[in-house]
Amino acid sequence: MPETARQIADDLRARISSGEFRPGARLPGEPTLVQQYGVAKMTASNALKLLITEGLAYARPGSGTYVREFQPIHRVGNERLSSARWSSGESVWAAETAGRPVEVRDIEVSESRAPRWVARGLALSSDAPVIVRSRRYFVDGEPVQLATSYFPADLVRETCIAQPDSGPGGAYARLAEAGAAPVDFTEELRARMPSPEEAEQLALPSGTPVIEIYRTALTSDHRPVELNRMLLNAGAYVLRYNFGS
């Protein structure tokens, strides 16, 4: 019985994991897969596309399909938001990108009226003013995340949160200085396909999904002080959460 595209992709994935195909190595092309697995050219093509969609491989037009050299980012949700991290001036990114170059580009800060869903998430009156911080994150030179944070303007307007450089420890350290330290966080996430603009901003191969995360930061009296919408390249991340019983 001929192998399906999924079975071929599973086999190639296992060979990548074993080290047979190392980062940067060229994977067998469609003619080789057709001969090796006894399948149609379309099936072989779909198998390679599956690996590309998963972020394990990428295509070089006119050359072939190669094992991706970019190593996935292990995002440990609860550890990255530890107050011990940002209160010491360390970025929340430090835990998941240790030793890897991280750049924050396209930082834009503005004040505007809160969209309805933001006002609801921050427990503000309709059209209340908010400070909006948007940015694009790069790891190893590749765009991996888009993020836009919303803060109550009356709380942060006079802080560095309203400036492009929010200072050591980032926005959470500045919130603490303003007497509104976040102590609890909630995150809601879903996977979806990106819009054309999102795909362009994250340089996504065709067919690659994104992970959309909405995080709310709350003070000890349960006041929401930040609503952050993040868009992650699903092929660049492994999401991990540690829980006690």
SEVEX-483303 format. One record per residue: x, y, z of N, C-alpha, C in turn; residue in three letters. Coordinates in steps of 0.02 Angstrom, whole numbers, plus 50000, padded with zeros to 5 digits. Atoms other than C-alpha are relative to their C-alpha. Layout:
<pts>
XYZXYZXYZAla;...
</pts>
This chain:
<pts>
500424994050000500005000050000500445006250000Met;499574994050003500775016949952499965004050064Pro;499974995749940501315028150094499615006449986Glu;500334993650007500265043650124500505005650012Thr;499564994249989500995061050129500165000750074Ala;499874999549928500795061150319500504994950023Arg;499535005249980501715044650338500715001649976Gln;499344998150026503135050750227500295005750042Ile;499764994549958503245066850327500224997550068Ala;499815002949935503275056750489500684996749996Asp;499365003450009504715046450422500575005049993Asp;499484994950009505695061650366500135003850065Leu;499934996549936505365070250532500434995850048Arg;499615004449957506065055150625500735000049980Ala;499314999950024507615055450516500345006650015Arg;499734993549979507835073850554500174999850074Ile;499895000449928507645070550741500604995650018Ser;499455004649985508915056350734500685003049981Ser;499374996950022510205067850655500234997849932Gly;499825002250068510225058950487500015006149953Glu;500014993750037509715075550410500105005650050Phe;499824994849951510565089450507499755006849975Arg;500214993350021510085108050506500405002449940Pro;499684997650061510455115150334500064994749946Gly;499945005550049510435097950249499425000149951Ala;500535000450051509475095550088499634993550009Arg;500425006049995508025083450103499914996749932Leu;500125003350065507645070449969499465003849961Pro;500474996450042506755078649824499414995649979Gly;500605003650020505095073649748500164993749959Glu;499875006150038505845061449619500264994350045Pro;499735005149955506805052349757499454997150044Thr;500555002449958505265051349869499514995749960Leu;500445003950043504205045049724500284992949991Val;499695006550011505435031049692500054996050065Gln;499895003549937505785026949874499354997450031Gln;500625001849967503985026449934499464997449952Tyr;500485002550048503095021749774499365004049999Gly;500584995649998501935036749777499995004649939Val;500054995150053501325049749655500405006350018Ala;499614993949990502285065949633499645004850047Lys;500394995549957500875075749716500054997950073Met;499945002449931500975064749871500685001850029Thr;499324998249977502855067549883500045007450014Ala;500004992849991502595086149861499645002050064Ser;500384998449939501285086549999500374998150063Asn;499615002049941502435077350118500515005450018Ala;499514994849988503775090550098499665006450024Leu;500374994049979502475104450116499794999550073Lys;500185001049929501935096850283500585002050045Leu;499424998349960503705098550350500135007549999Leu;499924992750005503785116450287499505003550044Ile;500524997049959502135120550371500154999350074Thr;499835001149930502755113150535500615004050022Glu;499424996149983504285124250527500654996150003Gly;499405004149998505515109850513500435000849938Leu;499634999450063506025113650334499785006349964Ala;500174994350042506025127450206500214998549929Tyr;499855001250071506055128050017500435005449971Ala;499604995450039507375136149909499794999149927Arg;500245000750068506565139449740500574998049952Pro;499515002350048507505129949605500564995950029Gly;499465003749968508605121049732499754993850037Ser;500255005749962507565109849846499735002050067Gly;500274998949933506915108050023500544998250050Thr;499445000749953508115109950169499745000050072Tyr;500155000049929508075106450355500125007050028Val;499944993349973507775122650445500555000350053Arg;499454999249952509285128850542499775003750062Glu;500254996349943508255139850657499754995150054Phe;500225004349946508025131450826499385002850034Gln;500624997649970506285132550903500125003650067Pro;499984996349937506015144751046499544996350049Ile;500405003349949505425135851204499725005350047His;500334994849960504195147851282499684996850061Arg;500265002849938503905143051463499575005450033Val;500464994749983502355153251503500055002650071Gly;500014997749932502415153651692500685002550024Asn;499344997949978504305155451713500205006849972Glu;499794993850032504525169851591499695006250033Arg;500344994449969503315180751692500165000750074Leu;499814999649930504165178251860500215007150018Ser;499824993249979504295194651956500745000650016Ser;499284999849985506065189852007500405001749938Ala;499654998750063506545191351824499965007449982Arg;500054993150023505845208351775500175005150054Trp;499834995349947506105216251947500755000950006Ser;499274999449999507975212951927500265003549937Ser;499804996550061507985222151760500094995649940Gly;499915004850055507995206451653499374999749957Glu;500565000550046506895204751500499654993350010Ser;500355006349995505525191651504500214995249944Val;499755004150054506315185351343500634996150019Trp;499345002849985507945180751430499984992550012Ala;500045007149982507345163751492499974995549938Ala;500115004450057506885157251320500485001149943Glu;499544998550055508245165051212500715000950024Thr;499334999249971509795163551321500534998449949Ala;499455001050047511335165551213499835001249928Gly;500204998850070510345169751057499865007549991Arg;500124992950010510265187150981499265001549991Pro;500704997850002508585195751009499995007449982Val;500104993150019508065211850924499275001950004Glu;500684997450001506525222450950499995005749951Val;500024994950053506105232550796499295002749992Arg;500654997050017504705243550732499595001850061Asp;500354998049939504285250050906499605006349986Ile;500444994250008502815261950898499605000950064Glu;500364998449939502045270651049499535005849986Val;500484994750012500475281051043499464999950054Ser;500584999749956498965286651144499385000449957Glu;500615000050040497235283051077499424997950044Ser;500585002449965495475278851128499974992449995Arg;500005007349999495275260751179499464997149956Ala;500525003850034494385249251058499554996550052Pro;500485002849951492865241251138500274993950036Arg;499755006149968493705224451169500575001450048Trp;499464998149955495215233051249499715003150063Val;500324996949942494125243851362499694994850045Ala;500315005449960493195228251416500544996050037Arg;499475004049969494815218651449500365003650056Gly;499654996049949495565232951551499515003050051Leu;500524997549954493925236651643499985007749999Ala;500024992750009493915254451574499325002049971Leu;500604997450031492475265351521500085000049924Ser;499975000150073492045265351337500405005949973Ser;499584994950032493315274951232500495003450048Asp;499504997149955494465278051381500685000249966Ala;499344999650032496235283451333500464994450023Pro;499515005249985497565269951324500665001649965Val;499354999750032499425269651288500104993449963Ile;499935005950043499775257551145500744999249981Val;499305001650018501485249351122499994994049952Arg;499955005650047501745238850965500734999049981Ser;499315001550017503365230150916500034993249964Arg;499885006250036504085215950814500654997050026Arg;499425003349970505295203250888500354995549949Tyr;499595004250043506725194950796500474995850044Phe;499515004549967507755179950856500434996949946Val;499535002450051509305174750760499875003349933Asp;500114996350062508835187950633499344998649966Gly;500635001750031507125180450596499415002850040Glu;500584997649963505455188550639499604994250028Pro;500345005649968504555177350764499355002050035Val;500594998049961503255187950853499825007249987Gln;500274993249999502155203350837499645000850067Leu;500334998849935501535211150999499755007150004Ala;500294993449987500395225551043499714999950070Thr;500234999549931500115230551225499595006350009Ser;500434994449983498755241951293500025001150075Tyr;499974998149929498905251151459499525005850014Phe;500404994149983497725263151549500445006249997Pro;499574994150010498405280151495500105003950064Ala;499934996149938498055288551663500514996950047Asp;499525003549956499165275551747500725000749975Leu;499315000650025500685275451631500225005849957Val;499834994650046500645291651532500655003650018Arg;499404996549977502045299251637500604995450013Glu;499465004849990503135283651640500344998549934Thr;499645001950061504385276451517499614995049957Cys;500425004350042503025264551458499745003949940Ile;500244995850054502455279251353500575002349954Ala;499424998450042504205280351276500224993749963Gln;499775006050036505005268751146500424995350043Pro;499595004149955506285262751275499685000050069Asp;500345000449935505335256751428500484998850058Ser;499505000649948506965253951524500114992950024Gly;499845006749975507725239151619499394996650032Pro;500565003749973506455225751661499355001149962Gly;500584998950043505235232851534499405003050035Gly;500624996749977503445238351562499804997650070Ala;500225002449934503155227251714500395003250056Tyr;499604996549949504585235251810499755007250008Ala;500274993249995503865252351768499325000150035Arg;500645000449965502135246951825500114999350075Leu;499845000849929502895241451990500205006650031Ala;499794993549975503705258452010499415004750008Glu;500604995849997501995266351981499504997450052Ala;500445002849949501255255752122499484995349973Gly;500495004450032500365243952004500354993749974Ala;499635005950021501495228652000499534994349982Ala;500425005950017500695213951908500214993950040Pro;499855006049960500565198452016499664993849972Val;500355005650031499375187651915499935001449925Asp;500074999450073499225184151729499514994749976Phe;500415004950035497945175751620500175000349926Thr;499865000350071498275169951443499474995749966Glu;500445003850044497055164251310500354999449933Glu;499665000950064497755156851151499604995749953Leu;500315004050052497165149750988500474999949940Arg;499625000550062497945144150824499535001949943Ala;500384998150059497365151450659500485001449943Arg;499604998050057497965155950487500095007650000Met;499874992849999498765173150467499665003749942Pro;500214995850056498125187450363500605001149955Ser;499424998750044499205192050212500505004950031Pro;499544995249969499915206850308500394996850057Glu;499655003449946500335196150460500524995249973Glu;499535004650030501155183050350500625003749974Ala;499444996150025502225196550271500445002550057Glu;499624997349943502735204250438500414994650034Gln;499655005549968503255187150505500394995749951Leu;499655003750052504005181150340499824992650001Ala;500235006949993502945165350350499974996449933Leu;500105004050060503055151550220499254998849990Pro;500715001250015501395148150134499744994150040Ser;500315005449963500235137750241500204999650073Gly;499785000249930501075141650408499505003750044Thr;500474996749955499855145450550500375004450050Pro;499734995949945500095157850691499644998050064Val;500315000949934499735156650877499865007050027Ile;500214993549974498745171450943499884999450075Glu;500055000249927498915174851130499775006750025Ile;500224994049965497965187451233500184999250075Tyr;499805000449930498765190751403499775006250037Arg;500204994549956498035201351543500424999650063Thr;499614999549939499145207151686499585003550054Ala;500444997649946498275210051854500415001550062Leu;499674998349937498815218552015499714995750056Thr;500235004149943498565211152189499275001250017Ser;500714998849989496845219352197499594998649938Asp;500345002550060496385211452029499865005549949His;500084994750050496535227551930500394998249937Arg;499625001350061496995224151748500405006249979Pro;499574994350016498475235151700500344999449932Val;499755000950069499005227951532499594994649966Glu;500295005150044498165218751390500474999549940Leu;499485001050052499435211451269499754994849950Asn;500175004650055498995203751101500644998149964Arg;499395002550032500405192851034499824995449943Met;500085004450058500535184150867500664996649988Leu;499395003950005501825170250859500014995849937Leu;499895004750054502525160850711499974992950030Asn;500095006649969501885143350755500584995349985Ala;499435004350016503375135350668500625001750038Gly;499404997949964504605144850779499964998750074Ala;500105000649928503895140650950499794993150023Tyr;500275005649961503645126551073499745003250064Val;500304997049941502445131951210499994994850057Leu;499985004649943502715124151382499755003650062Arg;500274997349938501795126851545500134994950055Tyr;499865004549944502345119451712499465001150054Asn;500544999649951500975115451838500154995350059Phe;499985004449942500945108552014499334996450005Gly;500635003749991499645095752065499605002750058Ser;
</pts>
